[in-house]
Amino acid sequence: MIAVECSSVAGGWIACVTVTDHGSATEFEVAVSEADLSRFDPASTDPYDLVRRSFEFLLAREPKESILRSFGLSVIGRYFPEYEREISRR
């Protein structure tokens, strides 16, 4: 299960994400800039869905324990070059 809560900050949002599976939960903090949202999900006005889809993408490739606890959304593409192409299609 992926739970996402977004808070507005100057220039974007901070998303607090909790991923729960097999009875354990891991929390993450993800910075999403206005530019990230415009680039990856131009029709959206808030990053909730983009962050949720981004975690679905990450969890399909690695366990939650391997994901950085705090990161900027655009960092995903450095680790997974296919991220931008795939996230834009979802």
MODELLER restraints for C-alpha pairs under 7 A, 6 or more apart:
rsr = mdl.restraints
at = mdl.atoms
rsr.add(forms.Gaussian(group=physical.xy_distance, feature=features.Distance(at['CA:1:A'], at['CA:19:A']), mean=5.67, stdev=0.5))
rsr.add(forms.Gaussian(group=physical.xy_distance, feature=features.Distance(at['CA:1:A'], at['CA:20:A']), mean=5.14, stdev=0.5))
rsr.add(forms.Gaussian(group=physical.xy_distance, feature=features.Distance(at['CA:1:A'], at['CA:21:A']), mean=6.47, stdev=0.5))
rsr.add(forms.Gaussian(group=physical.xy_distance, feature=features.Distance(at['CA:2:A'], at['CA:17:A']), mean=6.92, stdev=0.5))
rsr.add(forms.Gaussian(group=physical.xy_distance, feature=features.Distance(at['CA:2:A'], at['CA:18:A']), mean=5.85, stdev=0.5))
rsr.add(forms.Gaussian(group=physical.xy_distance, feature=features.Distance(at['CA:2:A'], at['CA:19:A']), mean=4.69, stdev=0.5))
rsr.add(forms.Gaussian(group=physical.xy_distance, feature=features.Distance(at['CA:2:A'], at['CA:20:A']), mean=6.61, stdev=0.5))
rsr.add(forms.Gaussian(group=physical.xy_distance, feature=features.Distance(at['CA:2:A'], at['CA:52:A']), mean=6.78, stdev=0.5))
rsr.add(forms.Gaussian(group=physical.xy_distance, feature=features.Distance(at['CA:3:A'], at['CA:17:A']), mean=5.57, stdev=0.5))
rsr.add(forms.Gaussian(group=physical.xy_distance, feature=features.Distance(at['CA:3:A'], at['CA:18:A']), mean=5.12, stdev=0.5))
rsr.add(forms.Gaussian(group=physical.xy_distance, feature=features.Distance(at['CA:3:A'], at['CA:19:A']), mean=6.47, stdev=0.5))
rsr.add(forms.Gaussian(group=physical.xy_distance, feature=features.Distance(at['CA:4:A'], at['CA:15:A']), mean=6.44, stdev=0.5))
rsr.add(forms.Gaussian(group=physical.xy_distance, feature=features.Distance(at['CA:4:A'], at['CA:16:A']), mean=5.80, stdev=0.5))
rsr.add(forms.Gaussian(group=physical.xy_distance, feature=features.Distance(at['CA:4:A'], at['CA:17:A']), mean=4.59, stdev=0.5))
rsr.add(forms.Gaussian(group=physical.xy_distance, feature=features.Distance(at['CA:4:A'], at['CA:18:A']), mean=6.65, stdev=0.5))
rsr.add(forms.Gaussian(group=physical.xy_distance, feature=features.Distance(at['CA:4:A'], at['CA:48:A']), mean=6.52, stdev=0.5))
rsr.add(forms.Gaussian(group=physical.xy_distance, feature=features.Distance(at['CA:4:A'], at['CA:52:A']), mean=6.72, stdev=0.5))
rsr.add(forms.Gaussian(group=physical.xy_distance, feature=features.Distance(at['CA:5:A'], at['CA:15:A']), mean=5.51, stdev=0.5))
rsr.add(forms.Gaussian(group=physical.xy_distance, feature=features.Distance(at['CA:5:A'], at['CA:16:A']), mean=5.22, stdev=0.5))
rsr.add(forms.Gaussian(group=physical.xy_distance, feature=features.Distance(at['CA:5:A'], at['CA:17:A']), mean=6.52, stdev=0.5))
rsr.add(forms.Gaussian(group=physical.xy_distance, feature=features.Distance(at['CA:6:A'], at['CA:13:A']), mean=6.29, stdev=0.5))
rsr.add(forms.Gaussian(group=physical.xy_distance, feature=features.Distance(at['CA:6:A'], at['CA:14:A']), mean=5.67, stdev=0.5))
rsr.add(forms.Gaussian(group=physical.xy_distance, feature=features.Distance(at['CA:6:A'], at['CA:15:A']), mean=4.28, stdev=0.5))
rsr.add(forms.Gaussian(group=physical.xy_distance, feature=features.Distance(at['CA:6:A'], at['CA:16:A']), mean=6.34, stdev=0.5))
rsr.add(forms.Gaussian(group=physical.xy_distance, feature=features.Distance(at['CA:6:A'], at['CA:48:A']), mean=6.48, stdev=0.5))
rsr.add(forms.Gaussian(group=physical.xy_distance, feature=features.Distance(at['CA:7:A'], at['CA:13:A']), mean=5.40, stdev=0.5))
rsr.add(forms.Gaussian(group=physical.xy_distance, feature=features.Distance(at['CA:7:A'], at['CA:14:A']), mean=5.33, stdev=0.5))
rsr.add(forms.Gaussian(group=physical.xy_distance, feature=features.Distance(at['CA:7:A'], at['CA:15:A']), mean=6.38, stdev=0.5))
rsr.add(forms.Gaussian(group=physical.xy_distance, feature=features.Distance(at['CA:8:A'], at['CA:14:A']), mean=6.51, stdev=0.5))
rsr.add(forms.Gaussian(group=physical.xy_distance, feature=features.Distance(at['CA:11:A'], at['CA:33:A']), mean=5.83, stdev=0.5))
rsr.add(forms.Gaussian(group=physical.xy_distance, feature=features.Distance(at['CA:11:A'], at['CA:34:A']), mean=5.87, stdev=0.5))
rsr.add(forms.Gaussian(group=physical.xy_distance, feature=features.Distance(at['CA:12:A'], at['CA:32:A']), mean=5.67, stdev=0.5))
rsr.add(forms.Gaussian(group=physical.xy_distance, feature=features.Distance(at['CA:12:A'], at['CA:33:A']), mean=4.19, stdev=0.5))
rsr.add(forms.Gaussian(group=physical.xy_distance, feature=features.Distance(at['CA:12:A'], at['CA:34:A']), mean=4.77, stdev=0.5))
rsr.add(forms.Gaussian(group=physical.xy_distance, feature=features.Distance(at['CA:13:A'], at['CA:31:A']), mean=5.99, stdev=0.5))
rsr.add(forms.Gaussian(group=physical.xy_distance, feature=features.Distance(at['CA:13:A'], at['CA:32:A']), mean=5.18, stdev=0.5))
rsr.add(forms.Gaussian(group=physical.xy_distance, feature=features.Distance(at['CA:13:A'], at['CA:33:A']), mean=6.30, stdev=0.5))
rsr.add(forms.Gaussian(group=physical.xy_distance, feature=features.Distance(at['CA:14:A'], at['CA:29:A']), mean=6.71, stdev=0.5))
rsr.add(forms.Gaussian(group=physical.xy_distance, feature=features.Distance(at['CA:14:A'], at['CA:30:A']), mean=5.67, stdev=0.5))
rsr.add(forms.Gaussian(group=physical.xy_distance, feature=features.Distance(at['CA:14:A'], at['CA:31:A']), mean=4.68, stdev=0.5))
rsr.add(forms.Gaussian(group=physical.xy_distance, feature=features.Distance(at['CA:14:A'], at['CA:32:A']), mean=6.18, stdev=0.5))
rsr.add(forms.Gaussian(group=physical.xy_distance, feature=features.Distance(at['CA:15:A'], at['CA:29:A']), mean=5.71, stdev=0.5))
rsr.add(forms.Gaussian(group=physical.xy_distance, feature=features.Distance(at['CA:15:A'], at['CA:30:A']), mean=5.01, stdev=0.5))
rsr.add(forms.Gaussian(group=physical.xy_distance, feature=features.Distance(at['CA:15:A'], at['CA:31:A']), mean=6.33, stdev=0.5))
rsr.add(forms.Gaussian(group=physical.xy_distance, feature=features.Distance(at['CA:16:A'], at['CA:28:A']), mean=5.80, stdev=0.5))
rsr.add(forms.Gaussian(group=physical.xy_distance, feature=features.Distance(at['CA:16:A'], at['CA:29:A']), mean=4.79, stdev=0.5))
rsr.add(forms.Gaussian(group=physical.xy_distance, feature=features.Distance(at['CA:16:A'], at['CA:30:A']), mean=6.51, stdev=0.5))
rsr.add(forms.Gaussian(group=physical.xy_distance, feature=features.Distance(at['CA:17:A'], at['CA:27:A']), mean=5.64, stdev=0.5))
rsr.add(forms.Gaussian(group=physical.xy_distance, feature=features.Distance(at['CA:17:A'], at['CA:28:A']), mean=5.00, stdev=0.5))
rsr.add(forms.Gaussian(group=physical.xy_distance, feature=features.Distance(at['CA:17:A'], at['CA:29:A']), mean=6.26, stdev=0.5))
rsr.add(forms.Gaussian(group=physical.xy_distance, feature=features.Distance(at['CA:18:A'], at['CA:25:A']), mean=6.45, stdev=0.5))
rsr.add(forms.Gaussian(group=physical.xy_distance, feature=features.Distance(at['CA:18:A'], at['CA:26:A']), mean=5.63, stdev=0.5))
rsr.add(forms.Gaussian(group=physical.xy_distance, feature=features.Distance(at['CA:18:A'], at['CA:27:A']), mean=4.46, stdev=0.5))
rsr.add(forms.Gaussian(group=physical.xy_distance, feature=features.Distance(at['CA:18:A'], at['CA:28:A']), mean=6.33, stdev=0.5))
rsr.add(forms.Gaussian(group=physical.xy_distance, feature=features.Distance(at['CA:19:A'], at['CA:25:A']), mean=5.49, stdev=0.5))
rsr.add(forms.Gaussian(group=physical.xy_distance, feature=features.Distance(at['CA:19:A'], at['CA:26:A']), mean=5.35, stdev=0.5))
rsr.add(forms.Gaussian(group=physical.xy_distance, feature=features.Distance(at['CA:19:A'], at['CA:27:A']), mean=6.47, stdev=0.5))
rsr.add(forms.Gaussian(group=physical.xy_distance, feature=features.Distance(at['CA:20:A'], at['CA:26:A']), mean=6.53, stdev=0.5))
rsr.add(forms.Gaussian(group=physical.xy_distance, feature=features.Distance(at['CA:27:A'], at['CA:69:A']), mean=6.82, stdev=0.5))
rsr.add(forms.Gaussian(group=physical.xy_distance, feature=features.Distance(at['CA:28:A'], at['CA:69:A']), mean=4.62, stdev=0.5))
rsr.add(forms.Gaussian(group=physical.xy_distance, feature=features.Distance(at['CA:28:A'], at['CA:70:A']), mean=5.68, stdev=0.5))
rsr.add(forms.Gaussian(group=physical.xy_distance, feature=features.Distance(at['CA:29:A'], at['CA:69:A']), mean=6.28, stdev=0.5))
rsr.add(forms.Gaussian(group=physical.xy_distance, feature=features.Distance(at['CA:29:A'], at['CA:70:A']), mean=4.68, stdev=0.5))
rsr.add(forms.Gaussian(group=physical.xy_distance, feature=features.Distance(at['CA:29:A'], at['CA:71:A']), mean=6.64, stdev=0.5))
rsr.add(forms.Gaussian(group=physical.xy_distance, feature=features.Distance(at['CA:30:A'], at['CA:70:A']), mean=5.75, stdev=0.5))
rsr.add(forms.Gaussian(group=physical.xy_distance, feature=features.Distance(at['CA:30:A'], at['CA:71:A']), mean=5.17, stdev=0.5))
rsr.add(forms.Gaussian(group=physical.xy_distance, feature=features.Distance(at['CA:30:A'], at['CA:72:A']), mean=5.46, stdev=0.5))
rsr.add(forms.Gaussian(group=physical.xy_distance, feature=features.Distance(at['CA:30:A'], at['CA:73:A']), mean=6.23, stdev=0.5))
rsr.add(forms.Gaussian(group=physical.xy_distance, feature=features.Distance(at['CA:31:A'], at['CA:71:A']), mean=6.30, stdev=0.5))
rsr.add(forms.Gaussian(group=physical.xy_distance, feature=features.Distance(at['CA:31:A'], at['CA:72:A']), mean=4.51, stdev=0.5))
rsr.add(forms.Gaussian(group=physical.xy_distance, feature=features.Distance(at['CA:31:A'], at['CA:73:A']), mean=6.02, stdev=0.5))
rsr.add(forms.Gaussian(group=physical.xy_distance, feature=features.Distance(at['CA:32:A'], at['CA:72:A']), mean=6.15, stdev=0.5))
rsr.add(forms.Gaussian(group=physical.xy_distance, feature=features.Distance(at['CA:32:A'], at['CA:73:A']), mean=5.58, stdev=0.5))
rsr.add(forms.Gaussian(group=physical.xy_distance, feature=features.Distance(at['CA:36:A'], at['CA:74:A']), mean=6.65, stdev=0.5))
rsr.add(forms.Gaussian(group=physical.xy_distance, feature=features.Distance(at['CA:37:A'], at['CA:47:A']), mean=6.31, stdev=0.5))
rsr.add(forms.Gaussian(group=physical.xy_distance, feature=features.Distance(at['CA:40:A'], at['CA:84:A']), mean=6.96, stdev=0.5))
rsr.add(forms.Gaussian(group=physical.xy_distance, feature=features.Distance(at['CA:40:A'], at['CA:87:A']), mean=6.80, stdev=0.5))
rsr.add(forms.Gaussian(group=physical.xy_distance, feature=features.Distance(at['CA:40:A'], at['CA:88:A']), mean=5.61, stdev=0.5))
rsr.add(forms.Gaussian(group=physical.xy_distance, feature=features.Distance(at['CA:41:A'], at['CA:50:A']), mean=6.71, stdev=0.5))
rsr.add(forms.Gaussian(group=physical.xy_distance, feature=features.Distance(at['CA:41:A'], at['CA:88:A']), mean=6.67, stdev=0.5))
rsr.add(forms.Gaussian(group=physical.xy_distance, feature=features.Distance(at['CA:54:A'], at['CA:87:A']), mean=6.88, stdev=0.5))
rsr.add(forms.Gaussian(group=physical.xy_distance, feature=features.Distance(at['CA:76:A'], at['CA:83:A']), mean=6.75, stdev=0.5))
rsr.add(forms.Gaussian(group=physical.xy_distance, feature=features.Distance(at['CA:77:A'], at['CA:83:A']), mean=5.34, stdev=0.5))
rsr.add(forms.Gaussian(group=physical.xy_distance, feature=features.Distance(at['CA:77:A'], at['CA:84:A']), mean=6.42, stdev=0.5))
